């Protein structure tokens, strides 16, 4: 088993769905999802500086990326660790399928 596998104590932390508040096995399937969701804010001052450098280098964004200070372009605003039962995870599964088809 890999590093992602859960021991009993960790499984107990994920026993209840974050959305519907039912136990994770209430659907009859012994499956559930864990997700880490992060919300980022774009640092517009950093974007403007990088865009200015790009313009100074004749519009070559790849050269500006190498020559620039490699600043953080976003800041983490919020995050959450979620547990979802199979039923509540349907929208997530749809997004994953879209990504697998190459649309991400």
HUFEN-V162380 format. One record per helix or strand. SS is the DSSP state (alpha for helix, beta for strand). FROM is the first residue (numbers start at 0). TO is the last residue. Records with the same first field share a line. If there is no record, write none. Layout:
SS: FROM-TO / FROM-TO
//
This chain:
alpha: 7-12 / 43-55 / 60-66 / 89-99
beta: 15-15 / 22-22 / 31-41 / 73-84
//
